[in-house]
């Protein structure tokens, strides 16, 4: 579980940076990057949801 927390923390930082870039730019390159990473972002959100749900049940 500790490693999962570390992984989520690193992933969180990565996605917050990505979202900031995506929010500030509306170029074709940004749109392509968004499409390329959307499935990975969905998986990150699923993992974050599961971690929060587990914390809530404790």
Secondary structure, 3 states (H helix, E strand, C coil): CHHHHHHHHHHHHHHHHHHHHHHHCCCHHHHHHHHHHHHHHHHHHHHHHHHHHHHHHC
